[in-house]
Amino acid sequence: MSRHSPTPAFWSALLFSSLLFLQGCSLLPLQDDHARADTAAQDAFTLVVLAPPAIRPTLERHLDLQRFRTQPDLQPRELTRLLSAADDDARQLLATLGYFSPTLTVDLAPAAPGSTATPTITLRVEPGPQTQVVEAEVEFAGAPPSDAPTRRQHARIRNGWLLPPGQPFTQTGWDNAKNQGLRQLQTRRHPTARIADSRADIDADQQQARLAVTYDPGPLVHFGPLRVEGSQRYDPDGARRLARLPTGAEYDEAQLLDAQLRLASSGYYDAVFLTLDTEGTDPLAAPVVAQVREAPLQKLVSGVGLSTDSGARLSLDHTHNRLPGIGWRALSKLALDRNTKRLGTDWMALPNEGGWRWFSGAQLQRETTGDYEVNSTRLRAGRSQSTDHIDRNYALQFDTARSQGVNAPPSSAALSAQFGWTGRYFNSPTAPTRGYGVAWELGVGTTLRPQRDPFVRLLARWLHYQPLGRVEAAQGPARQSRLAWRAEAGAVLARGGAQLPVTQLFLTGGDTTVRGYGYRAIGARTDNGQLFGGRYLAVGSAEWQRPIVWKGEMTDWESTLFVDAGAVADQPGDLHARVGVGAGLRWRSPVGPVQADLAWGVQAKELRLHLRLGFSF
């Protein structure tokens, strides 16, 4: 008899629907500013702007008249002064939008005698033709570059200029174009670059703008040695190996930030800030200063959590950053939830100059796997390496598993050599929107009991973000929508009667695999319907992610539509997909993406809410 029970979904669905309703409110028409003013009893006057839709919001938001509209004690003399200044104020605002010869009319309609209504100021605007860019010169101070990398960098800045001929001129566009070119220099190779000269010549009669900017790149800068300040407890040389700063390479702000992130996430420091020292130093070896605040030698952290896959979760984590005698770092953890009770410890050395480090680990676990309670142990030791995009590891691993339950598989043990490779090529390590990741694992070993049988275990994963069209907002930058493609496949190759530890078999389902199904609820089944892990795994997913615009502004929220499918079996021909479809929300929080998905399991006929924090691959 299967002990699987569906998760109640009514309240989860109600909560999720409420979130979608709030996002849908953005489709309701917005009340105009002058309509709101009509209903505000404390306003000194009503302002009505009659102008084309493209410019009216700017005038309504930034006219000086708006600052005085809510002052009920505004004197007639002051109102007359404001009316006199309104024409110049409006012309300055229109000039920032590229309109240099507008026709303006400002009228004041006093309130009727004895009426409680307020006077009405009407600004009528005929902006005239918008000024167009007819010429844009981008130059660089100094002699023409003789090296190919500099010529390519200059060409990218010229080709990517944001305000080319044919585009309408605006002050914001002009500022953004100049600053983007400067940022391209400052973030790669020339951190001390500056704008040497810039000018925008406006011909108001011909509605033409001629632009010119000259950048002074300054010297070409290379990374020098990393200098650690604030280090007392931990070896500064270890910090340099953890940071993996490419000393001698050309300056790249992204590499500097990556090194800072590696140090901050290493666990040895509570705060890390990296800066490039360009004052009075050799630009071909500019030192990088790492200001650090060290983490305590030992730390004990307790935690509680909640997951739609495994219910309430309690955890206790202990960190020892420098074990006596060997100097390794030890991370020990006790974790308890509805499905799993786990006690484990992982020890790891500091990396060497090549980035390789030794590690070892031990784990005791009691887990609900399919329809069985499995008591397992794992001992593991090996080496690992992390580079900018690639992680590698190899290890020797010993597994034991003892299952409890009706018709449970026999106890088993196995010894295997494990190899792993992961490549991450995303535009962001914590909240990617484009790029891809691929990973594979290979295990070769033999069972030790009840008898010896060789086996091979293979697992491959793939994730790809494919950009789609841009989502535009009336205010703020546009953002890209995208498709997220995900696939996972695995196989255990062994003699048909080999008794493998259940921890080496496959199960799927849950927040990160097939939504609409419980955590690891998809597996192979015996004749009496009991769920257990299988030797073959196939999972695929497609998800459409689209930024949400709220009140004309781009938000940190996204909507999603997805379809997941996954199957587990003991024979490839027995793989039958379980499908989940649904919709969700994503929030780009400061600590990583937060996702909430409401999914319908087609075969299970269940509705489930899936919650998740952070990104991992």
Secondary structure, DSSP 4 states (H G I P E B T S, - for coil): -----PPP-HHHHHHHHHHHHHHHGGGSPPPPHHHHHHT-TT-S-EEEEE--TTTHHHHHHH-THHHHTT-TT--HHHHHHHHHHHHHHHHHHHHHTT--S-EEEEEEEPPPTT--PPPEEEEEEE--SPPEEEEEEEEESSSPP-SHHHHHHHHHHHHT-SS-TTSBP-HHHHHHHHHHHHHHHHHBT-TT-EEEEEEEEEETTTTEEEEEEEEE-----BEEEEEEES-SSS-HHHHHHHHT--TTSBPBHHHHHHHHHHHHTSSSEEEEEEEE--SSS-GGGEEEEEEEEEPPSEEEEEEEEEETTTEEEEEEEEEESS-TTT--EEEEEEEEESSEEEEEEEEEPPP-TTSEEEEEEEEEEEEEETTEEEEEEEEEEEEEEE-SSEEEEEEEEEEEEEEESTTPPPPEEEEEEEEEEEEEEES-SSS-SSEEEEEEEEEEEEEEESS--EEEEEEEEEEEEEEEEEEP-SBS--EEEEEEEEEEEEEEEE-TT----GGGSB-B-STTS-TTS-TT-B-EE-TT--EE-BSEEEEEEEEEEEEEEETTEEEEEEEEEEEEEEEEESSGGG---EEEEEEEEEEEETTEEEEEEEEEETTTTEEEEEEEES---
